[in-house]
Amino acid sequence: MAFIGKLLDDLGTVVKVDEKRVYACGMSNGGMMCYRLAAELSDRIAAIAPVAGTIAIEESKPKRPVPIIHFHGSKDSMVPFEMAKGKTPAFMKLKGVEESVQTWVKLNGCDEKPKTDVLSKDGDEMKVTRSVYGGGKDGAEVVLIVIEGGGHTWPGQQPPVGFIGKSAKNVSANDLMWDFFQKHSLK
């Protein structure tokens, strides 16, 4: 966290940075890092977009609500959608997707019941649903994008290797992140 903080400080000396629009996105361990950034640098990170990564820290104590859009395949074998009790190695403190999302729904003061819609279209190979927990403090929201049957992949991209699972090809995580980030700046 100290390194990222120093990196943000240094970056501001080299290029013009809108400090109200600093975002984090990452996949797998990078997604876990996003959650940690939201918990520990919420005064500097406007919103996050983890892909195939869940909370991997004991406690999240942000200074402010942090909007989150989380992408996850229901058949992810590397960071499972649901963590089975006793199946996670002792050195890993991963939470499941639902626990990660619900942690931030509470932290952000969002509505407990989401509004859900289907993003995929007829003829798409995979069903993609979006659940939006709105009504949070300072306009914060938590959005969960679930790729039914999806693996440890980035939605909208062809997986580089087959063993990580399938990916939604007609729903772009990049586009959804961009739209989400445009809606949320640091308050």
Buried (B, 14 or more C-beta within 10 A) or exposed (E): EEEBBEEBEEEEEEEEEEEEEBBBBBBBEBBBBBBBBBBBBBEBBBBBBBBBBBBBBEEBEBEBBBBBBBBBBBBBEBBBBEBEEEEBEEEEBBBBBBEBBBBBBBBBEBBEEBEEEEBBEEEBEBBBBBBBBBBBEEBBBBBBBBBBBBBBBBBBBEBEEEEBBBBBBBBBBEEBBEEBBEEBBBE
